[in-house]
Amino acid sequence: MGTVLSVNVAARTEALPYKDVPSGIGKKPVTGPIEVRDPGPKRGGLGSGLVGDVIGDQRHHGGSDQAVYAYSRESLDGWERVLGRQLPAGWFGENLTTEGLDVDGAMLGERWQIGSTVVLQVSEPRIPCGTFRGRMGEPGWLRRFAAAARPGAYLRVVVSGTIRAGDPITVVHRPDHGVSIAFAFRAVLRRARGRRARGRRARRAASRRARSRPEW
């Protein structure tokens, strides 16, 4: 059993020098209960699954499959040791800072009950973006984050309700397929690297064909 150490929201978006769309990545802990519900589709929906939490770029973030983002305090502590700096709850843009729960070892489709009512379902790993890189300001951050394979988990809202810091987290269903958040994260990155490699090969081939054509 784990615990919700902190519930974090962005009350407003902020303009960032490294992004042309205002962002809601700057989340901070809140006191008291927060309502959680399914936000609907990514485009045209409510954005975040937490009432009062704003998302700036709804083209790429939010929606039912990314309703809630969870990251463990243990992983934040590990990054603090590596980076030599403090990382307060919400710094990674997470809605839930958890404790005592293996977030990256969670299985896709796993269900968590939080408190007495809310049920969330693990949906996909977080794929780091340029906004995250700019917020961290660390050299090679995306590469380092990817290599660690501790991305945290996005969750769907299965049963709505309210949550607050201190609520227990109970895993009420765990599929036996063996596909964890960390495993899925590595698979997504491998596919992305493969696409980039194929693209480079195609461009090189096109360049060779262009050079071999007669000039008349």
N, C-alpha and C positions, 0 to 999 in steps of 0.2 A: 504493500500500500504506500502511495506517495501523498504528498501534500502540495496544495497551491500556496507557494510562498508569497507570491505577489500577483495581483491582477493589474495589468498595465494598459493604458489607453492613450491615444493622442487626441486631445480635445480640439485641436485645430491643425490644419496643414501649415507647413512652413516652406518658404522659398529657400532653395539651396543653391550655392554657387556652381555646383557640379551637375545640376539637373535642370532641365527646362520646364518640368512640371512640378508644382508644389507637392511635398511629400508628407506622409503621416508616419514616417519611420520613428520619429522622436516620441516614443511612448514612455509614460511615467506611471508609477504605482498610484493607485487610488484606494481610498478607504471606503468601507461600506459595500453593500451588495451591488452587483452589476448584472443587468439583464442580458441573457444570451439567447439568440434566436437565429434561425436560418436566414441569411441575408438575400437568398435568391441568386439569380445569375450574375456572372462577373460584370457584364455590361447591362446597365439598366436596373441593377438590383440595389440593395442597400449598402453594399461594400463590405464592411466588417460584420462579423457575427456578434460583436459586443455593442450594445446600445451606448452611444456617446463616443465611440471610437471612429475616427475619420481615416479614410484612405484617399490619398491624392491621385494616384495613377490607377484608376479602376480598369484600365485596359489590360494591365498585367497583374494586378493584385486584387484580392478579395473574391467574393462570390462563394457559393455553397461549398466548393471543394477546398477553399482557403479561408473558411469562416473564422477560424481561431488558429493562432500560431503559438506553439509551446516550445520552450527551451529550458533545459535544466540548469539549476544553480551550480550543479557539479561541473557541467561543461563550461559555464562562465568562469568558475573558479580556476579551471584548468587554463583557460585563455588568459586570465589575469597573471598566472605564473609565467606563461610563455611571453606575454607582451610587456610585463612589468608595469601594468597600469590597472586602475580600478575600473570595473565594468558593472555599474549598478543595474538592478532589475529593470528590464525594458530597453536596455541599450542596444540589443540586437533587433529591436522592433517586435519582440515577442509580447503576446497578450497575457500568456501565463508563464511565470517563472516557477518551475516545479522543483521539488526536493524529494529524494528518495524513490524516484521513478526513472527507469531506463528509457528515456524518450527515444533515443536513436535505435534502441533494440526493439521498439514496439513494432508489431506486425501490421502491415497494411490491412485495414478492415477491423483492427482491434477496437474494442469499445471501452471507454472510460466513463464511469459514473463519478461525477464531481458533486460533493455535498449529498443532499437527499433526493435531488430531482434531475439535474442536468446529466444528459448522456451525450458524449462526443465520440466520433468515430475517426480513427487515424486514416488520413486519405493520401498524403503524399509528402515527400521531403521538401524542404525549402531549398530552392536553387538561388544562390547568391547573385545579386544584380549590381549594376554600377552605382546605384544609390547607397547600397550597403558598403561598397568599397570606399566611396567618398566619405561616408559617415565615420568609418574606422580610421581612414587616413594612414594606414599601415602599408609599407612597401610589399608588393606581391600578395596583398590580402586575399584576393579571390583564389589564387593558387594555394595558399596556405590553408584557407578554410576548406577548400575541396579536398586537399590531401588528408586532413584530419577526419573527414567523413563523420562529422558530428553536426548535421545540418538542422536538427530540430524537426518537429513534425507539424504539418498542417492538419486540421481536424474539421470534420463536418459536424453540424448540430443535428443530432437525432431527436433529442427531447429538450425542449426549451425550459428555461427557468432562470434562477439567479445564482450567481457564484460570488465568492468573496475570499480574500486571503485567509488562510487557515483551513479551508475546506479540504477534507480528505479526497484522494483520488483512488478509486478502486477499479482494477481491470475486471470487467464483468464478462468479457468475451475475447478470446484470443484464437484466431484462425491457426491451423496447423500447417499452412503452406510454406512457412519458413522465409517469407519475403519481408524482411525488416525495412525500416526507414533507411538505415545505413546501406543496406544491400541495394535498395531501389535508387538511392542517391548515386552510388557508384555506377549503376547500370545506365542511368540518365547521362552521366558525364561521359561514359564510354561511347554511347551513341552520338553525343555531341562532337566528341573528338573524331569519331569516324566520319561524320558528315563534313567536318572541316577538312579532313585529309582528302576525302573524295573531291571536295570542291577545289582544293589546291591542285590535285592531279588533273582535273578537268581543265583548269585554267592553263596549266603548263602544256597540256596537249593542244589546246586551242592556239596557244602562242606558237608552238612548233609548227602547226599546220599553216598559220598565217605567214611565218617566215619562209616556209617552203614553197609558197605560191609564186609563180612568175610575176615580175613587176610590170609586164606589158599586157 
